[in-house]
Amino acid sequence: MKITFYGHASLGIEVGGKNIIVDPYISANPNASHINIDDLKADYILLTHAHGDHILDVESIAKRTGATIVSNAEIATYYGTKGFNSHPMNHGGSWNFDFGKVKYVNAIHSSSFPDGINGGNPGGFVIEGEHKNIYIAGDTALTMDMKLIPMRTKLDLAILPIGDNFTMDVEDAILASDFVECDKILGYHYDTFGYIEINHEESIRQFFNKGKDLMLLNIGESIEL
């Protein structure tokens, strides 16, 4: 499983011979100006919620690639009525795709499309594929529901927001890593806007002091599990 960071909360995942894009907000992110969305491969697009900084490039990528959009029922229906391929999910449900198993889990946030249409309830994803398991938290506050995840799935990586203001901060993300019982963390949802700028060295140090590994990738950089 290969995971690439495209800035903000945007990820690329290569697993089971398929390409997944998560929450594509790339073309309007000045920090990601070197990423050309027309070069990105996508068989699936996973969306945690409907905010503009998570769905900006969905339609252009889906139109070019024919990717299936996977999200909650409201978001999947929104894109389905526009003619895009979609797969609806809801909290607690899972589905075996051709690349692995996906479960839609709780997140505490808000969710509406830029045009004001209801985006349903936000969520995160637990993905099991190639004998590796990851948790993509989406935009969320710290929640006790995270403790449910390791009861079913032993994680190899937790991808957690750390930028504060709109989501968890670093200290809450450390607690979240305790809740999901995973000490290998990929941080995201930071630095894109003034509200969510972080001190990289201090953030890494705080995780290290708790015996945890926080990775802050450069945009376009990848890791392999």
C-alpha positions as CSV (number, residue, x, y, z in Angstrom):
1,M,0.0,0.0,0.0
2,K,1.4,3.3,-1.1
3,I,0.1,6.6,0.3
4,T,0.9,10.0,-1.2
5,F,0.2,13.4,0.4
6,Y,-1.3,16.0,-2.0
7,G,-1.6,18.7,0.6
8,H,-4.3,19.8,3.1
9,A,-6.5,16.6,3.5
10,S,-5.9,15.2,0.0
11,L,-4.3,11.8,-0.4
12,G,-3.5,9.3,-3.1
13,I,-3.6,5.6,-2.2
14,E,-2.4,2.7,-4.4
15,V,-3.7,-0.6,-3.1
16,G,-4.8,-3.8,-4.7
17,G,-3.8,-2.5,-8.2
18,K,-6.3,0.4,-7.8
19,N,-5.8,4.1,-7.4
20,I,-7.8,6.0,-4.8
21,I,-8.0,9.8,-4.3
22,V,-9.2,11.1,-0.9
23,D,-10.8,14.5,-0.5
24,P,-9.2,16.2,-3.5
25,Y,-8.5,19.9,-2.8
26,I,-5.4,20.5,-4.9
27,S,-5.9,22.9,-7.8
28,A,-6.7,25.9,-5.5
29,N,-4.1,25.1,-2.9
30,P,-1.0,27.3,-3.6
31,N,1.1,24.9,-1.5
32,A,0.3,22.2,-4.0
33,S,0.8,24.2,-7.2
34,H,3.3,21.6,-8.4
35,I,0.7,18.9,-8.5
36,N,-1.2,18.5,-11.8
37,I,-4.6,16.9,-11.1
38,D,-4.7,15.9,-14.8
39,D,-1.8,13.5,-14.0
40,L,-3.6,11.8,-11.1
41,K,-5.0,8.3,-11.6
42,A,-8.3,7.5,-9.9
43,D,-10.5,4.4,-9.8
44,Y,-12.2,5.6,-6.7
45,I,-12.6,9.0,-4.9
46,L,-13.3,8.8,-1.2
47,L,-15.0,11.8,0.4
48,T,-15.2,12.3,4.2
49,H,-17.6,15.3,3.9
50,A,-18.9,18.0,1.6
51,H,-16.9,21.1,2.4
52,G,-15.2,22.9,-0.4
53,D,-11.7,22.3,0.8
54,H,-12.4,18.5,0.4
55,I,-14.4,18.3,-2.8
56,L,-13.0,21.0,-5.0
57,D,-11.5,18.8,-7.7
58,V,-13.9,15.9,-7.4
59,E,-15.8,16.5,-10.6
60,S,-12.9,17.3,-12.8
61,I,-11.1,14.1,-11.7
62,A,-14.2,11.9,-11.9
63,K,-15.1,13.2,-15.3
64,R,-11.7,12.5,-16.7
65,T,-11.2,9.1,-15.0
66,G,-14.7,7.7,-14.6
67,A,-13.8,7.1,-10.9
68,T,-16.5,5.9,-8.5
69,I,-17.2,8.4,-5.7
70,V,-17.6,6.7,-2.3
71,S,-19.1,8.7,0.5
72,N,-22.2,9.0,2.7
73,A,-25.6,8.6,1.1
74,E,-26.2,12.3,0.7
75,I,-22.9,13.1,-1.0
76,A,-23.0,10.0,-3.2
77,T,-26.6,10.9,-4.3
78,Y,-25.5,14.5,-5.0
79,Y,-22.9,13.3,-7.5
80,G,-25.0,10.5,-8.7
81,T,-27.7,12.9,-9.9
82,K,-25.0,14.7,-11.8
83,G,-24.3,11.5,-13.7
84,F,-21.1,10.4,-11.9
85,N,-20.5,6.8,-10.7
86,S,-21.1,6.7,-6.9
87,H,-21.3,4.2,-4.1
88,P,-23.3,5.3,-1.0
89,M,-22.4,4.4,2.6
90,N,-23.3,5.3,6.1
91,H,-21.9,5.1,9.6
92,G,-21.0,1.6,10.7
93,G,-21.4,0.1,7.3
94,S,-18.7,-1.5,5.3
95,W,-18.2,-2.8,1.7
96,N,-15.7,-5.1,0.1
97,F,-14.4,-3.3,-3.0
98,D,-12.0,-4.8,-5.5
99,F,-9.1,-3.2,-3.7
100,G,-10.1,-4.1,-0.1
101,K,-12.6,-3.5,2.6
102,V,-13.9,0.0,3.5
103,K,-15.8,0.9,6.6
104,Y,-17.4,4.3,7.1
105,V,-16.9,5.5,10.7
106,N,-18.0,8.5,12.8
107,A,-16.5,11.9,12.7
108,I,-17.5,15.1,14.6
109,H,-17.6,18.0,12.3
110,S,-20.1,19.7,9.9
111,S,-20.8,19.0,6.3
112,S,-22.5,21.1,3.6
113,F,-21.7,21.7,-0.1
114,P,-20.4,25.2,-1.1
115,D,-23.8,25.8,-2.7
116,G,-25.6,25.2,0.7
117,I,-26.9,21.7,-0.1
118,N,-26.9,19.4,2.9
119,G,-23.8,17.1,2.8
120,G,-25.1,14.6,5.4
121,N,-23.1,13.6,8.4
122,P,-19.3,13.7,8.1
123,G,-17.2,10.5,8.5
124,G,-13.9,8.8,8.2
125,F,-12.7,5.6,6.6
126,V,-11.1,2.4,7.8
127,I,-9.4,0.7,4.8
128,E,-8.2,-2.9,4.9
129,G,-6.1,-3.9,1.9
130,E,-2.9,-5.8,1.0
131,H,-2.8,-7.0,4.6
132,K,-2.4,-3.4,5.8
133,N,-5.1,-1.4,7.7
134,I,-5.3,2.4,7.8
135,Y,-7.7,4.9,9.4
136,I,-8.5,8.2,7.7
137,A,-10.1,10.3,10.3
138,G,-11.4,13.1,8.1
139,D,-12.1,16.4,9.7
140,T,-13.0,15.6,13.3
141,A,-12.9,16.5,16.9
142,L,-11.5,13.9,19.4
143,T,-14.3,11.4,20.0
144,M,-14.7,8.4,22.2
145,D,-16.0,6.5,19.1
146,M,-12.4,6.2,18.0
147,K,-12.0,3.5,20.7
148,L,-14.3,1.3,18.8
149,I,-12.0,1.0,15.8
150,P,-9.3,-1.3,17.4
151,M,-12.0,-3.6,18.7
152,R,-12.4,-4.7,15.1
153,T,-9.3,-3.7,13.3
154,K,-5.6,-3.5,14.2
155,L,-4.2,-0.5,12.5
156,D,-0.9,0.0,10.7
157,L,-1.4,3.7,10.2
158,A,-3.7,6.4,11.5
159,I,-4.1,9.6,9.4
160,L,-5.2,12.3,11.7
161,P,-6.0,16.1,11.4
162,I,-3.6,18.1,13.6
163,G,-4.2,21.8,12.5
164,D,-6.6,22.8,15.3
165,N,-9.3,25.5,15.0
166,F,-11.5,23.4,12.6
167,T,-10.4,20.0,13.9
168,M,-8.3,18.3,16.6
169,D,-5.0,19.9,17.6
170,V,-1.8,18.0,18.2
171,E,-2.6,17.1,21.8
172,D,-6.0,15.7,20.9
173,A,-4.5,13.8,18.0
174,I,-2.1,12.2,20.5
175,L,-5.1,11.1,22.5
176,A,-6.8,9.9,19.3
177,S,-3.7,7.7,18.5
178,D,-4.2,6.2,22.0
179,F,-7.8,5.6,21.3
180,V,-7.2,3.8,18.0
181,E,-4.2,2.0,19.5
182,C,-1.8,3.1,16.7
183,D,1.5,4.8,17.3
184,K,2.3,5.5,13.6
185,I,0.6,8.7,12.6
186,L,0.4,10.6,9.3
187,G,-0.6,14.2,10.1
188,Y,-2.8,16.2,7.7
189,H,-5.2,19.2,7.6
190,Y,-2.5,21.7,8.6
191,D,-0.7,24.8,7.2
192,T,-3.1,25.4,4.3
193,F,-4.7,28.4,5.9
194,G,-3.6,30.8,8.5
195,Y,-6.1,29.3,11.0
196,I,-4.3,25.9,10.9
197,E,-0.6,26.6,10.7
198,I,1.5,24.5,13.0
199,N,5.0,24.3,14.4
200,H,6.3,21.1,12.7
201,E,9.3,20.4,15.0
202,E,7.2,21.0,18.1
203,S,4.4,18.8,16.8
204,I,6.8,15.9,16.0
205,R,8.5,16.3,19.4
206,Q,5.1,16.1,21.2
207,F,4.4,12.8,19.6
208,F,7.9,11.5,20.1
209,N,7.7,12.3,23.8
210,K,4.7,9.9,24.0
211,G,6.5,7.2,22.1
212,K,4.8,7.9,18.8
213,D,6.0,8.6,15.3
214,L,4.3,11.6,13.6
215,M,5.1,11.9,9.9
216,L,4.6,15.3,8.2
217,L,5.1,14.6,4.5
218,N,6.1,17.2,1.9
219,I,3.3,17.6,-0.7
220,G,3.8,15.0,-3.4
221,E,5.8,12.8,-1.0
222,S,4.8,9.1,-0.5
223,I,5.2,6.4,2.1
224,E,4.8,2.7,1.7
225,L,3.3,0.3,4.2
